Each structure stands twice: as structure tokens, then as C-alpha cells.
């Protein structure tokens, strides 16, 4: 085996660090801040690409805003909701993605 050399690289590789941080579960976070004055942020996780609907309803069930209504890839998302055209009160936001549905309550204080 004269003249044959095996080169080894035992240094750690950062290949795994380049993988995107895809969530493993669906999740709808509590809006922040809450209570809020005009603008708040809502975050959600989608583990599988799917049609996503994120809508806001008043206490009597009327639709007041559609924040998301489109196909989304698996990822973590945040959206800003500007409720400047609404009056103070309690609002419910509902996400539907695949077979997942979740509701959260937010409070608008002007």
C-alpha cells in the first residue's frame, strides 16, 4: 500500500445547521401584546404545506378581518394585525390549516 494515503477530516460539519427549522406540530400563539392598542402580532406554525385561513371575528360572530387565506409551505409565520378601524372589545382569531383548527381571544383597548 505504498503511496496510498487516506485523508480524513474529523472536524465537525455544519451541514445540519443549515437545515431550516421546520415545526413538527401545528400551533397558534397568543397575540402579542394582548391587550393591544391598534396593532398586534399573531404567530403560527405549519408543519405541512396546506391551505391556511386566519380570520378574526367579533363577539357576535361577525367576520371583521381576514389576515391569511392562501396556501402556505411548512414554516413558522408571523402577521401583524392593524385593528385601527375597529372599536375596543374582545375579538377571536381562528386558524384553519389541514385538519387543524384553533381559536384564541384578543382584547383591543383604544
C-alpha positions as CSV (number, residue, x, y, z in Angstrom):
1,X,0.0,0.0,0.0
2,X,2.9,2.3,-0.6
3,X,1.9,5.7,-1.9
4,X,-1.8,5.3,-0.8
5,X,-2.9,7.8,1.7
6,X,-6.4,8.1,3.1
7,X,-7.3,11.7,4.0
8,X,-9.7,12.1,6.9
9,X,-11.5,15.1,8.1
10,X,-12.6,14.6,11.7
11,X,-13.8,18.2,12.2
12,X,-17.5,18.7,12.9
13,X,-19.6,19.7,9.9
14,X,-22.1,22.5,10.0
15,X,-24.3,20.9,7.3
16,X,-27.0,20.0,9.8
17,X,-27.1,23.7,11.0
18,X,-28.2,24.7,7.6
19,X,-31.5,22.8,7.8
20,X,-34.5,25.0,8.1
21,X,-36.2,24.9,11.5
22,X,-39.5,23.4,10.3
23,X,-42.1,23.0,13.0
24,X,-43.3,19.5,13.9
25,X,-46.8,20.5,15.1
26,X,-49.4,23.0,14.2
27,X,-49.5,25.9,16.6
28,X,-51.3,29.2,17.0
29,X,-49.7,31.6,19.5
30,X,-51.4,34.1,21.7
31,X,-51.2,37.5,20.0
32,X,-48.6,40.0,21.4
33,X,-49.2,42.3,23.0
34,X,-52.6,41.4,24.5
35,X,-54.4,43.6,25.4
36,X,-53.3,45.7,22.5
37,X,-53.9,49.2,21.1
38,X,-54.4,49.2,17.4
39,X,-51.6,46.8,16.3
40,X,-50.7,43.3,17.5
41,X,-48.7,40.3,16.1
42,X,-50.0,36.8,15.7
43,X,-47.6,33.9,15.1
44,X,-48.4,30.4,13.9
45,X,-46.6,27.2,12.9
46,X,-47.5,25.0,9.9
47,X,-45.7,21.6,9.8
48,X,-47.1,20.5,6.5
49,X,-47.8,22.7,3.4
50,X,-51.5,23.4,3.3
51,X,-54.2,26.0,2.7
52,X,-54.2,28.3,5.7
53,X,-57.1,30.5,6.8
54,X,-56.6,33.0,9.7
55,X,-59.7,35.1,10.4
56,X,-60.8,37.5,13.1
57,X,-64.4,37.6,14.5
58,X,-66.2,39.9,16.8
59,X,-68.1,38.6,19.9
60,X,-71.4,38.3,17.9
61,X,-69.7,36.1,15.2
62,X,-69.2,38.7,12.5
63,X,-66.1,38.4,10.4
64,X,-64.0,41.6,10.9
65,X,-60.7,40.7,9.2
66,X,-59.2,38.0,7.0
67,X,-55.5,38.0,7.8
68,X,-54.4,34.9,5.8
69,X,-56.3,32.9,3.1
70,X,-53.7,31.2,1.0
71,X,-51.6,28.1,0.5
72,X,-48.5,28.2,2.8
73,X,-45.4,26.0,2.9
74,X,-44.4,24.3,6.2
75,X,-42.7,27.0,8.3
76,X,-43.2,29.5,11.1
77,X,-45.1,32.7,10.3
78,X,-46.0,36.0,12.0
79,X,-48.5,38.5,10.8
80,X,-49.3,42.0,12.1
81,X,-52.9,42.9,12.6
82,X,-53.9,46.5,12.5
83,X,-57.3,46.9,14.1
84,X,-57.4,50.7,13.9
85,X,-60.8,50.6,12.2
86,X,-62.4,48.6,15.0
87,X,-63.8,49.6,18.3
88,X,-62.5,48.4,21.7
89,X,-63.6,45.0,22.7
90,X,-62.9,41.2,22.6
91,X,-62.1,39.6,19.3
92,X,-61.5,35.9,18.4
93,X,-59.0,34.8,15.8
94,X,-59.3,31.4,14.3
95,X,-56.8,29.4,12.2
96,X,-57.7,26.5,9.9
97,X,-54.9,24.5,8.2
98,X,-55.4,21.0,7.0
99,X,-57.4,19.3,9.8
100,X,-56.1,21.7,12.4
101,X,-58.4,24.4,13.9
102,X,-57.6,26.6,16.9
103,X,-59.2,29.7,18.4
104,X,-57.6,32.5,20.6
105,X,-59.0,35.5,22.2
106,X,-57.6,39.0,21.9
107,X,-58.5,42.3,23.6
108,X,-58.4,45.6,21.7
109,X,-58.2,48.7,24.0
110,X,-58.2,52.1,22.4
